[in-house]
Structures are given as C-alpha cells and as structure tokens.
Amino acid sequence: TQTAYTAPAGYTTVVLYVHIVNTVETTSAFTLFHKRSSESTEIIKNRDVPPSDAFSPLDGKLILETNDSITISGSEDNKLKMIISLLETANA
C-alpha cells in the first residue's frame, strides 16, 4: 500500500479527479482508500483494470481534511500509475 497524497496541515483539499492507468499487457487490480487518523475506508476494492487501459474510480468529488490521505494498493508492484487532480484551500 502506498500513500498517493496527504492533505497538508492547515488545508482542506478537494479531490477533483483520480485516474488509474494499467501500463502492462496483463490485467492488474487495485484498491483505493481514504484514510483519516487510523481508519481506512475503501473507496473501491479489487477493481480490475484491463491491459493498457484506465479507470476513474471517483464519480464525484472527495473532501480531505488536514492529514487525511489517499492510499492505493495494487495486485502487483509497478503495474499501475495514478493521476490525481486536486484543489488545496487554506483553512481560515
């Protein structure tokens, strides 16, 4: 499991888009998590991505508070790449 992004101290982050790309010629699966404190919540679990294809696991936006993170776990190492589009806003 790898942490893809952690919201910095004093900021709220809006995750606008997540794109998972399979870069190899075999199917690869992933699980995407939202982590807050010590609790991890699966956003999507064991989703297969066909060879040389992509998948967008979010239907809407995801709000991350300070120190929240997005983590990903893949069925195989170094087979998937992830692109995240986000907007950070400083807390008043």
N, C-alpha and C positions, 0 to 999 in steps of 0.2 A: 504494500500500500504506500502510495506517495502523496504528499501534500502538494496540490497544484497551486493553491492560493490561500493566504491568510489575511483577513482584514486587519489593517494596522490599528494601533491604539489611537483613539480619538476620531475614528472614522466609521461611517456606515457605508457599506458597499452594495450596489445593485448589480447583480449578475444578469446581464442582458442576453447572453448567448453562450452556449457551450457546444463545441463541435468535436466529435471523436473520429479520428481517421485511422483505418487499418492500412498499414503500409506494406503488408506482405501478401503472399499468394495463398494463404490459408485463413480460415475463419478464426477470429480471436474474440474473446468475450471480456467484458469489463463490468465492474460495479462502481457506481458513483455515490459518494457520501457527502452529507452536510454534517459538519462536526461543530458542536457547541459545548464548551467545557469538556467533560469526559464522556459525553453522549454523542454517538454517531448514528445518524438516521440515513437509511438507504434512500436515495433518490430513484435509482433504478438498479436492479440486481441481475447479474449474469446475462447481460444483453449481448448477443452475438452480433458482430459486425463482419459482413462478408468480405472476402479478399478484395483489396484495392477499392474499398467502399468507405462510406462515412455515415454517421448517425448523430442527430442532435437530440440529446436527452431531456431538454427543458422545453415545456410548452409555453411557459410564461417567465416572469422574472423571479429571481430569488434574492431575498434581502439577507445580507450578512452583517452582523453587529461586530464590534471590536473583538478581535481574537477568534471569531468564527472562521472555519476553513472549509474548503472543498478538497476532498481527497478522492483518489481513484485507485482501484485495484484491478489489474489485468490478469487474464488467464495465463499469459506468457509475458516474459520480460521483453522490452524494446520492440514491441509489435504495433503498439498504438501511439498516436500523437493526439494531443488535446489543445484546442484553441479556446480561449476564454475572452469574451468581450465584457468589460465591466465599467462601472462608474463609481468612483470613490467620492464621498461627500464628507467634509469635516463637520464633526458634531459641534454645536454651538455651546 
